[in-house]
Amino acid sequence: MSPDDFTAIALTAKLAALSTLLLLILGTPIAWWLARSRSSLRSVVGAVVTLPLVLPPAVLGFYLLVLMGPQGPVGHFTRWLGLGLLPFTFPGLVVASVIYSMPFVVQPLQQAFSALGERPLEAAATLRASPWDAFVTVALPLARPGFVTAAVLGFAHTVGEFGVVLMIGGNIPGKTQVLSMAIYNHVEALEYANAHWLASGMLVFSFAVLLLLYSRGWNRQP
Amino acid sequence: MSEEIQARFHHRYAGFTLDVDLQLPGKGVTALFGPSGCGKTTLLRCMAGLTRADQGQLTVNGEVWQDDEHWRPTHQRPLGYVFQEASLFAHLNVRRNLQYGQARVQKTERRIELGSVVELLGIAHLLERMPQGLSGGERQRVAIARALLTSPRLLLMDEPLAALDIARKMEFLPYLERLHDELDIPVVYVSHAPDEVARLADHIVLMQEGRTVAAGPLTETLARLDLPIHLGEDAGVVLRAVVVERDTAWHLARVEFPGGSLWVRDGGHAVGHAVRVRILARDVSIALAPVVGTSIQNCLPATVEQMAGDYHPALSLLRLRLGQSPLLARLTRRSAAALELESGKLVWVQIKAVALIG
């Protein structure tokens, strides 16, 4: 493997770890709201969050590129903030990954929160726990299997993305060249041996992730 | 400070209206009794603040928990709540379940110790176990202990025995009785089982279709003939009595109540022990003179007070008075006519069976 390959692996791990962290932070309140709200906006928000699941990555990447580009509203905003433009930068990749992997994190969390039902929180309230206290000390620990599933799926999905990365990140070694791009480059250059190393590594990684999830009983409640 | 609970709630949901205005005693056990779907649980949830009634006022021993201007959310009400299913936290062991509420009550407010509650409910050997490994009865005992450890000023119990089978129920009831005897916390107890009410309640509120149809002390209320709820085969009275004599040769005990005494099967209680006896209307028969040559042990003079129809047109329900205590008797209308029973008439009651409860 070339030094570029190792750089790509490290970058991918960094991207996936950062995205997963942000996804859990953003996904938890969204999932909680989706699981418990009776608002009519619920179905709209649910559909928007799930959209990346069915949308071709190229479509998503294209719109993100337009939005974050020099003419797009997000682009104007980031420049106004003095951050410059997001496309073809690592932060741009993180933003795109978070949006792209959102359903993989929100859905298991939403399921876990729904499965809790009202009762444990009501019981906590009768034991003098405020709603926030009950959320932290009862809802979160009881939903732990959901968090494990969400984190693993979010991480794995970010590691494996290609289309969105291609559109938003380009293919800049050390900056935005992630694993899947590196594999693509090797294949383009007919360096099949290198491609094999990386591809088989991904295969083993993906299998290990799924094995872990299934051996834990997927989204089993405690 | 008035020793009572005033509860007024009006709540409408899905074709059902809860509309109650109650004054409950601020001590002892009050049973909310009625058929399924009569609004007992909703009333209890309104009292706990788990359901927010459209309109509601609740004052507990002088403290306003809610009225038109004030609303205390559940976690700010000093209450204990026991759900039908124990609802223990699955991620915490029994000890940490018990400590959950206790830790959230200020030290100066704590009046109940973990050690004494654990002993009272017989759960010392379960402390390190997880809830999943407990039987239904054990779980419910832990749930009650958990509620008590918040040192509540009102304990609300929603059919805590409903999820248990008969054997577990029998095993569990003594713990509830000890609770009643040893702790001075007013309890509102939802039930649709007459035997539980007979054993535990001091005061009863009968509910039907979201409204209260009768409320009062247990003995007098159960002896009312004008209740729109027909207890059917379960109609009868509960009397408070004291063991005064034990006949060890025949394993019988004599219990005295205001107005007479009865021979019952010896329940192992010492002389002087307070007990309750339950006498069902179907086990009481009437004679105009003391009967000789009968197998029935308990034969007492009584006065006919009131007569009413019963759940079948052939039957009538009779209320009698033995001294200060009321008694119900069920007989056919034909026998009532044949004996020329009427209010004020002196008769002899023969009591076929007396259940000694608690």
Boltz contact constraints between the chains, C-beta under 6 A:
constraints:
  - contact:
      token1: [A, 119]
      token2: [B, 87]
      max_distance: 6.0
  - contact:
      token1: [A, 122]
      token2: [B, 50]
      max_distance: 6.0
  - contact:
      token1: [A, 123]
      token2: [B, 87]
      max_distance: 6.0
  - contact:
      token1: [A, 125]
      token2: [B, 74]
      max_distance: 6.0
  - contact:
      token1: [A, 125]
      token2: [B, 75]
      max_distance: 6.0
  - contact:
      token1: [A, 126]
      token2: [B, 74]
      max_distance: 6.0
  - contact:
      token1: [A, 126]
      token2: [B, 81]
      max_distance: 6.0
  - contact:
      token1: [A, 127]
      token2: [B, 100]
      max_distance: 6.0
  - contact:
      token1: [A, 127]
      token2: [B, 101]
      max_distance: 6.0
  - contact:
      token1: [A, 128]
      token2: [B, 75]
      max_distance: 6.0
  - contact:
      token1: [A, 128]
      token2: [B, 101]
      max_distance: 6.0
  - contact:
      token1: [A, 128]
      token2: [B, 104]
      max_distance: 6.0
  - contact:
      token1: [A, 128]
      token2: [B, 150]
      max_distance: 6.0
  - contact:
      token1: [A, 129]
      token2: [B, 75]
      max_distance: 6.0
  - contact:
      token1: [A, 130]
      token2: [B, 75]
      max_distance: 6.0
  - contact:
      token1: [A, 141]
      token2: [B, 91]
      max_distance: 6.0
  - contact:
      token1: [A, 142]
      token2: [B, 91]
      max_distance: 6.0
  - contact:
      token1: [A, 222]
      token2: [B, 90]
      max_distance: 6.0
  - contact:
      token1: [A, 222]
      token2: [B, 91]
      max_distance: 6.0
